[in-house]
Amino acid sequence: MTGKISPSLMCADFKELQKQIREMERAGVDYFHCDVMDGVFVPNYSLGTDFVRMMHDMTEIPLDIHLMVINPERAVDMFDVRNGDILSFHYEACTHVQRTLRMIRDRGAKAGLALNPATPLNMLEYTMEDIDVLLVMTVNPGFAGQKMIPSGLRKIEKARQMIRKSGCEVAIEADGNVSFENAVKMRAAGTDIFVAGTSALFREDMTMDEAVKKMRECIR
């Protein structure tokens, strides 16, 4: 699978959002990553149902919706999802994981399961056949600009080994301090989708086109 870029829109300049969306479209990004935070599961608030609906009106590029909320099964039906979109929720926040994954697939989206840095991978033994995307957090979720937790690379590598052994088709997505340098290491470990924020795309020293081009070179 060719490495794919999913810009984190929580890092965008909302005063210039439409302009930046057009710049990212021209640069050829693969997804738009929408972080949804409830202030309970993570100590921050961001985006929501109206924002996702607006994004669908604004672009044809698939959305990569990341629910950082408690009881995500209550939120799944609230979001506008389309074929090709990814809708991910946290294993730690959900009681009935398979049921929620099925709800997402039934709505036509790719089902993603997100794991906090300290959450072990043994739960994959029982969920591998039910997920399309495994979202590995390489920072504790909630805020941009954090440093990558080094064990995240080992976790990605181990997850790739488990997926390969299972025979299932599951993409691995990495989220947290996806700098150019870290992206190279994440790609080598087995990452397919890269959530790129302030460490790579939203920079003052590069244009968006330059930043996306450099990220492409890092994740070939």
C-alpha positions as YAML, in Angstrom:
chain: A
units: angstrom
residues:
- id: 1
  name: MET
  ca: [0.00, 0.00, 0.00]
- id: 2
  name: THR
  ca: [1.36, 3.41, -0.99]
- id: 3
  name: GLY
  ca: [1.78, 5.74, 1.99]
- id: 4
  name: LYS
  ca: [-1.13, 8.16, 2.33]
- id: 5
  name: ILE
  ca: [-1.22, 11.65, 3.85]
- id: 6
  name: SER
  ca: [-4.03, 12.78, 6.14]
- id: 7
  name: PRO
  ca: [-3.55, 16.42, 7.18]
- id: 8
  name: SER
  ca: [-4.77, 17.18, 10.71]
- id: 9
  name: LEU
  ca: [-7.28, 19.99, 10.33]
- id: 10
  name: MET
  ca: [-7.08, 20.93, 14.02]
- id: 11
  name: CYS
  ca: [-3.70, 22.40, 13.04]
- id: 12
  name: ALA
  ca: [-5.10, 24.49, 10.18]
- id: 13
  name: ASP
  ca: [-5.66, 28.24, 10.28]
- id: 14
  name: PHE
  ca: [-9.44, 28.39, 10.51]
- id: 15
  name: LYS
  ca: [-9.47, 31.99, 9.28]
- id: 16
  name: GLU
  ca: [-7.97, 30.66, 6.03]
- id: 17
  name: LEU
  ca: [-9.50, 27.18, 6.07]
- id: 18
  name: GLN
  ca: [-11.02, 27.15, 2.59]
- id: 19
  name: LYS
  ca: [-7.80, 28.51, 1.08]
- id: 20
  name: GLN
  ca: [-5.75, 25.86, 2.88]
- id: 21
  name: ILE
  ca: [-8.15, 23.10, 1.82]
- id: 22
  name: ARG
  ca: [-7.67, 24.13, -1.82]
- id: 23
  name: GLU
  ca: [-3.89, 24.19, -1.37]
- id: 24
  name: MET
  ca: [-3.93, 20.69, 0.09]
- id: 25
  name: GLU
  ca: [-6.20, 19.44, -2.69]
- id: 26
  name: ARG
  ca: [-3.80, 20.79, -5.32]
- id: 27
  name: ALA
  ca: [-0.89, 19.19, -3.47]
- id: 28
  name: GLY
  ca: [-2.65, 15.83, -3.66]
- id: 29
  name: VAL
  ca: [-3.36, 14.80, -0.07]
- id: 30
  name: ASP
  ca: [-5.33, 11.57, 0.38]
- id: 31
  name: TYR
  ca: [-7.59, 12.35, 3.38]
- id: 32
  name: PHE
  ca: [-8.56, 15.18, 5.67]
- id: 33
  name: HIS
  ca: [-8.18, 14.22, 9.34]
- id: 34
  name: CYS
  ca: [-10.94, 15.60, 11.56]
- id: 35
  name: ASP
  ca: [-10.33, 15.32, 15.32]
- id: 36
  name: VAL
  ca: [-13.52, 15.27, 17.37]
- id: 37
  name: MET
  ca: [-12.92, 15.84, 21.10]
- id: 38
  name: ASP
  ca: [-15.52, 15.94, 23.87]
- id: 39
  name: GLY
  ca: [-13.52, 17.41, 26.76]
- id: 40
  name: VAL
  ca: [-14.10, 14.19, 28.72]
- id: 41
  name: PHE
  ca: [-12.17, 11.41, 27.02]
- id: 42
  name: VAL
  ca: [-9.46, 13.98, 26.27]
- id: 43
  name: PRO
  ca: [-8.89, 17.31, 28.03]
- id: 44
  name: ASN
  ca: [-9.77, 19.43, 25.00]
- id: 45
  name: TYR
  ca: [-12.68, 20.30, 22.70]
- id: 46
  name: SER
  ca: [-12.56, 20.42, 18.91]
- id: 47
  name: LEU
  ca: [-14.66, 20.13, 15.76]
- id: 48
  name: GLY
  ca: [-17.95, 18.24, 15.55]
- id: 49
  name: THR
  ca: [-20.86, 17.19, 13.38]
- id: 50
  name: ASP
  ca: [-21.35, 20.56, 11.66]
- id: 51
  name: PHE
  ca: [-17.67, 20.77, 10.79]
- id: 52
  name: VAL
  ca: [-17.71, 17.32, 9.19]
- id: 53
  name: ARG
  ca: [-20.83, 18.22, 7.21]
- id: 54
  name: MET
  ca: [-19.17, 21.44, 6.05]
- id: 55
  name: MET
  ca: [-16.07, 19.52, 4.95]
- id: 56
  name: HIS
  ca: [-18.17, 17.20, 2.84]
- id: 57
  name: ASP
  ca: [-19.69, 20.25, 1.17]
- id: 58
  name: MET
  ca: [-16.25, 21.74, 0.63]
- id: 59
  name: THR
  ca: [-14.24, 18.81, -0.76]
- id: 60
  name: GLU
  ca: [-14.50, 15.45, -2.51]
- id: 61
  name: ILE
  ca: [-11.43, 14.11, -0.70]
- id: 62
  name: PRO
  ca: [-12.41, 11.42, 1.85]
- id: 63
  name: LEU
  ca: [-12.54, 12.38, 5.51]
- id: 64
  name: ASP
  ca: [-10.60, 10.62, 8.24]
- id: 65
  name: ILE
  ca: [-12.82, 11.23, 11.27]
- id: 66
  name: HIS
  ca: [-11.21, 10.48, 14.63]
- id: 67
  name: LEU
  ca: [-13.66, 10.30, 17.54]
- id: 68
  name: MET
  ca: [-11.96, 11.04, 20.86]
- id: 69
  name: VAL
  ca: [-15.18, 10.78, 22.84]
- id: 70
  name: ILE
  ca: [-16.66, 8.53, 25.50]
- id: 71
  name: ASN
  ca: [-19.41, 6.13, 24.42]
- id: 72
  name: PRO
  ca: [-18.62, 6.56, 20.71]
- id: 73
  name: GLU
  ca: [-21.46, 4.21, 19.77]
- id: 74
  name: ARG
  ca: [-23.82, 7.08, 20.64]
- id: 75
  name: ALA
  ca: [-22.00, 9.41, 18.24]
- id: 76
  name: VAL
  ca: [-21.60, 7.24, 15.15]
- id: 77
  name: ASP
  ca: [-25.05, 7.97, 13.71]
- id: 78
  name: MET
  ca: [-24.63, 11.70, 14.32]
- id: 79
  name: PHE
  ca: [-21.87, 12.08, 11.74]
- id: 80
  name: ASP
  ca: [-22.27, 12.44, 8.00]
- id: 81
  name: VAL
  ca: [-20.09, 9.69, 6.51]
- id: 82
  name: ARG
  ca: [-19.59, 8.72, 2.89]
- id: 83
  name: ASN
  ca: [-18.03, 5.81, 1.03]
- id: 84
  name: GLY
  ca: [-14.26, 6.07, 1.34]
- id: 85
  name: ASP
  ca: [-14.36, 7.95, 4.66]
- id: 86
  name: ILE
  ca: [-12.67, 6.48, 7.73]
- id: 87
  name: LEU
  ca: [-14.47, 6.73, 11.07]
- id: 88
  name: SER
  ca: [-12.29, 5.77, 14.02]
- id: 89
  name: PHE
  ca: [-13.06, 5.56, 17.72]
- id: 90
  name: HIS
  ca: [-11.04, 4.61, 20.78]
- id: 91
  name: TYR
  ca: [-10.98, 1.08, 22.16]
- id: 92
  name: GLU
  ca: [-10.55, 2.58, 25.64]
- id: 93
  name: ALA
  ca: [-13.79, 4.58, 25.35]
- id: 94
  name: CYS
  ca: [-16.14, 1.87, 24.11]
- id: 95
  name: THR
  ca: [-17.83, -1.03, 25.89]
- id: 96
  name: HIS
  ca: [-19.11, -2.92, 22.83]
- id: 97
  name: VAL
  ca: [-16.31, -2.60, 20.30]
- id: 98
  name: GLN
  ca: [-17.47, -5.06, 17.62]
- id: 99
  name: ARG
  ca: [-20.99, -3.66, 17.67]
- id: 100
  name: THR
  ca: [-19.68, -0.14, 17.09]
- id: 101
  name: LEU
  ca: [-17.34, -1.28, 14.31]
- id: 102
  name: ARG
  ca: [-20.29, -2.96, 12.59]
- id: 103
  name: MET
  ca: [-22.35, 0.23, 12.90]
- id: 104
  name: ILE
  ca: [-19.63, 2.12, 11.05]
- id: 105
  name: ARG
  ca: [-19.32, -0.44, 8.27]
- id: 106
  name: ASP
  ca: [-23.09, -0.60, 7.90]
- id: 107
  name: ARG
  ca: [-23.05, 3.13, 7.19]
- id: 108
  name: GLY
  ca: [-20.55, 2.64, 4.37]
- id: 109
  name: ALA
  ca: [-17.40, 3.99, 6.01]
- id: 110
  name: LYS
  ca: [-14.15, 2.24, 6.82]
- id: 111
  name: ALA
  ca: [-14.11, 1.17, 10.47]
- id: 112
  name: GLY
  ca: [-11.12, 2.40, 12.44]
- id: 113
  name: LEU
  ca: [-10.03, 1.43, 15.94]
- id: 114
  name: ALA
  ca: [-7.73, 3.83, 17.77]
- id: 115
  name: LEU
  ca: [-5.35, 2.88, 20.58]
- id: 116
  name: ASN
  ca: [-3.72, 5.17, 23.14]
- id: 117
  name: PRO
  ca: [0.05, 4.78, 23.55]
- id: 118
  name: ALA
  ca: [-0.17, 2.57, 26.65]
- id: 119
  name: THR
  ca: [-2.95, 0.30, 25.35]
- id: 120
  name: PRO
  ca: [-1.57, -3.17, 24.51]
- id: 121
  name: LEU
  ca: [-2.10, -4.82, 21.15]
- id: 122
  name: ASN
  ca: [-3.49, -8.11, 22.47]
- id: 123
  name: MET
  ca: [-7.03, -6.88, 21.85]
- id: 124
  name: LEU
  ca: [-6.29, -7.22, 18.11]
- id: 125
  name: GLU
  ca: [-6.64, -10.98, 18.52]
- id: 126
  name: TYR
  ca: [-10.37, -10.46, 18.89]
- id: 127
  name: THR
  ca: [-11.00, -7.47, 16.62]
- id: 128
  name: MET
  ca: [-8.70, -7.93, 13.61]
- id: 129
  name: GLU
  ca: [-11.44, -9.18, 11.27]
- id: 130
  name: ASP
  ca: [-13.74, -6.31, 12.22]
- id: 131
  name: ILE
  ca: [-11.48, -3.33, 11.49]
- id: 132
  name: ASP
  ca: [-10.23, -1.65, 8.32]
- id: 133
  name: VAL
  ca: [-7.81, 0.79, 9.95]
- id: 134
  name: LEU
  ca: [-5.77, 0.54, 13.15]
- id: 135
  name: LEU
  ca: [-5.02, 4.06, 14.39]
- id: 136
  name: VAL
  ca: [-1.91, 3.96, 16.59]
- id: 137
  name: MET
  ca: [-1.52, 7.06, 18.73]
- id: 138
  name: THR
  ca: [2.15, 7.94, 19.09]
- id: 139
  name: VAL
  ca: [1.31, 10.74, 21.54]
- id: 140
  name: ASN
  ca: [-1.38, 10.91, 24.19]
- id: 141
  name: PRO
  ca: [-4.40, 12.36, 22.37]
- id: 142
  name: GLY
  ca: [-5.79, 15.81, 22.96]
- id: 143
  name: PHE
  ca: [-3.23, 18.40, 21.89]
- id: 144
  name: ALA
  ca: [-1.03, 19.15, 18.90]
- id: 145
  name: GLY
  ca: [2.70, 19.79, 19.16]
- id: 146
  name: GLN
  ca: [3.68, 16.89, 21.44]
- id: 147
  name: LYS
  ca: [6.80, 14.75, 21.04]
- id: 148
  name: MET
  ca: [6.47, 11.18, 19.84]
- id: 149
  name: ILE
  ca: [6.53, 8.49, 22.51]
- id: 150
  name: PRO
  ca: [9.43, 6.27, 21.32]
- id: 151
  name: SER
  ca: [7.66, 2.98, 22.07]
- id: 152
  name: GLY
  ca: [5.13, 3.93, 19.39]
- id: 153
  name: LEU
  ca: [7.49, 2.70, 16.69]
- id: 154
  name: ARG
  ca: [7.80, -0.72, 18.33]
- id: 155
  name: LYS
  ca: [4.03, -0.84, 18.64]
- id: 156
  name: ILE
  ca: [3.55, -0.10, 14.93]
- id: 157
  name: GLU
  ca: [6.09, -2.75, 14.00]
- id: 158
  name: LYS
  ca: [4.45, -5.37, 16.23]
- id: 159
  name: ALA
  ca: [1.00, -4.48, 14.90]
- id: 160
  name: ARG
  ca: [2.23, -4.92, 11.31]
- id: 161
  name: GLN
  ca: [3.59, -8.36, 12.20]
- id: 162
  name: MET
  ca: [0.27, -9.36, 13.78]
- id: 163
  name: ILE
  ca: [-1.73, -8.12, 10.80]
- id: 164
  name: ARG
  ca: [0.52, -9.89, 8.31]
- id: 165
  name: LYS
  ca: [0.27, -13.15, 10.28]
- id: 166
  name: SER
  ca: [-3.53, -12.89, 10.47]
- id: 167
  name: GLY
  ca: [-3.97, -12.54, 6.71]
- id: 168
  name: CYS
  ca: [-6.40, -9.65, 7.23]
- id: 169
  name: GLU
  ca: [-6.23, -6.41, 5.26]
- id: 170
  name: VAL
  ca: [-5.85, -3.70, 7.88]
- id: 171
  name: ALA
  ca: [-4.16, -0.36, 7.25]
- id: 172
  name: ILE
  ca: [-2.05, 1.13, 10.04]
- id: 173
  name: GLU
  ca: [-2.41, 4.83, 10.69]
- id: 174
  name: ALA
  ca: [0.00, 6.81, 12.86]
- id: 175
  name: ASP
  ca: [-1.04, 9.99, 14.69]
- id: 176
  name: GLY
  ca: [1.31, 12.10, 16.78]
- id: 177
  name: ASN
  ca: [4.47, 14.08, 15.94]
- id: 178
  name: VAL
  ca: [4.56, 12.81, 12.37]
- id: 179
  name: SER
  ca: [7.56, 14.92, 11.39]
- id: 180
  name: PHE
  ca: [9.54, 14.21, 8.24]
- id: 181
  name: GLU
  ca: [12.16, 12.38, 10.28]
- id: 182
  name: ASN
  ca: [9.62, 10.36, 12.24]
- id: 183
  name: ALA
  ca: [7.58, 9.59, 9.12]
- id: 184
  name: VAL
  ca: [10.56, 7.74, 7.63]
- id: 185
  name: LYS
  ca: [10.81, 5.60, 10.78]
- id: 186
  name: MET
  ca: [7.05, 5.06, 10.92]
- id: 187
  name: ARG
  ca: [6.98, 3.96, 7.29]
- id: 188
  name: ALA
  ca: [9.80, 1.49, 7.93]
- id: 189
  name: ALA
  ca: [7.86, 0.12, 10.91]
- id: 190
  name: GLY
  ca: [4.79, -0.52, 8.76]
- id: 191
  name: THR
  ca: [2.62, 2.63, 8.74]
- id: 192
  name: ASP
  ca: [0.28, 3.20, 5.78]
- id: 193
  name: ILE
  ca: [-1.54, 6.45, 6.67]
- id: 194
  name: PHE
  ca: [0.19, 9.46, 8.21]
- id: 195
  name: VAL
  ca: [-1.67, 12.13, 10.19]
- id: 196
  name: ALA
  ca: [0.42, 15.20, 9.45]
- id: 197
  name: GLY
  ca: [0.10, 18.35, 11.53]
- id: 198
  name: THR
  ca: [2.41, 21.06, 12.82]
- id: 199
  name: SER
  ca: [5.49, 18.82, 12.55]
- id: 200
  name: ALA
  ca: [5.26, 18.54, 8.78]
- id: 201
  name: LEU
  ca: [2.53, 20.29, 6.80]
- id: 202
  name: PHE
  ca: [1.42, 23.39, 8.68]
- id: 203
  name: ARG
  ca: [4.75, 25.19, 8.71]
- id: 204
  name: GLU
  ca: [5.88, 28.76, 8.19]
- id: 205
  name: ASP
  ca: [9.11, 27.80, 6.41]
- id: 206
  name: MET
  ca: [7.51, 25.79, 3.57]
- id: 207
  name: THR
  ca: [4.57, 26.12, 1.24]
- id: 208
  name: MET
  ca: [1.92, 23.42, 1.49]
- id: 209
  name: ASP
  ca: [2.96, 22.04, -1.88]
- id: 210
  name: GLU
  ca: [6.59, 21.81, -0.75]
- id: 211
  name: ALA
  ca: [5.63, 20.18, 2.54]
- id: 212
  name: VAL
  ca: [3.37, 17.57, 0.93]
- id: 213
  name: LYS
  ca: [6.02, 16.78, -1.67]
- id: 214
  name: LYS
  ca: [8.64, 16.26, 1.03]
- id: 215
  name: MET
  ca: [6.28, 14.07, 3.05]
- id: 216
  name: ARG
  ca: [5.67, 11.96, -0.07]
- id: 217
  name: GLU
  ca: [9.40, 11.40, -0.35]
- id: 218
  name: CYS
  ca: [9.53, 10.29, 3.28]
- id: 219
  name: ILE
  ca: [6.75, 7.71, 3.01]
- id: 220
  name: ARG
  ca: [7.45, 6.09, -0.37]
...
